[in-house]
Amino acid sequence: MILAACGLANRESLLCQTASRQSGKETMKAIRVPQFGGPEVLKLEEIPDPKPAPNQILVSLRAVGINPVETYIRAGTYPLKPPLPYTPGTDAAGVIESVGGEVDRFKPGDRVWVGNTADVSLGTYAQKTLCNPNQVFPLPGKLSFQQGAAVNVPYITAYHALFQVASAIAGETVLVHGATGGVGLAAVQLASSRGLTVIGTGGTEEGRKLVKDQGASHVLDHTQPDYLDEIMKITNGKGVDVICEMLANKNLAKDLTLLAKRGRVAIIGSRGKIEIDPRDLMKSHGKALGVSPGTESERAESTAAVSAGLFAGFLNPIVDQEYPLAEASKAHEEIMANGSKGKIVLIP
């Protein structure tokens, strides 16, 4: 009678739970992607509890971070595609539930933030996930789990772009072009803490106030036609030394006209093609540099620097919106909309 009254998805979920109980296996909820497509392909399902191998850690997740790249992977437009079906996600925070016999740096009960998972098919859009020891980091007690879920991609990407790709140094001027999102706010905090003069842009008054509060010396409205002239005035006509660009398909041509001598553009995000004039780069002796995941040693450096900043208190992740795990599709729609003010997280 119960099964007859349920939809197909609910019948499958109930059957899965019944079969798991009969076999003695525990289950958990997770988002699964059975095929590439729009946000509607994100399905909440019951799957068996993961069990840690001797060198793995099982983390019970309290909050899960959403990143734009996960929408590209889900849509099938990203160059690297996981095998289907899979659970998306790399960012989260929670409590260690159990550890394998070979793990000695962590113990059950530790609060941690997560930077990727041990299994490409089991990401963080779930109640639990498996991690290797080098993918788990202590979460300061003063930070919430939601803030912990906002650390990995935003802060590691921003650090990598600023200091490892663009080689930004104290005393330089950095433009964070689109500073109100997770990566943008992380870049503002990191750059200002390292002694750079930060110019941030945002499309809403509320977003611009947030950018100012996080350490930007100047904040401009990039929807206004004269904001490029304002940047040149701020720099006394010199231009900016470093640009962190979140939407290169819209802004890269403009960026190249803003560069100081030997200036660098770190391209963090792009959603398509753009035509540029190479003479703008020639005039400044500048560079346009693509940002992608760094090497293992770069990752170790960036996580050490970010962890130190979290414990010292000068890095403070900003959470914008929270959604239940079941509403992952809504979160994917929201993260691609304009007007973000920090990180979007899921609550398992």
Secondary structure, 3 states (H helix, E strand, C coil): CHHHHCCHHHHHHHHHHHHHHHCCCCEEEEEEECCCCCHHHCEEEEEECCCCCCCCEEEEEEEEECCHHHHHHHHCCCCCCCCCCEECCCEEEEEEEEECCCCCCCCCCCEEEEECCCCCCECCCECEEEECHHHEEECCCCCCHHHHCCCHHHHHHHHHHHHHHCCCCCCCEEEEECCCEHHHHHHHHHHHHCCCEEEEEECCHHHHHHHHHCCCCEEEECCCCCHHHHHHHHCCCCCEEEEEECCHHHHHHHHHHCEEEEEEEEECCCCCCCCCCHHHHHHHCCEEEECCCCCHHHHHHHHHHHHHHHHHCCCCCCEEEEEEHHHHHHHHHHHCCCCCCEEEEEEC
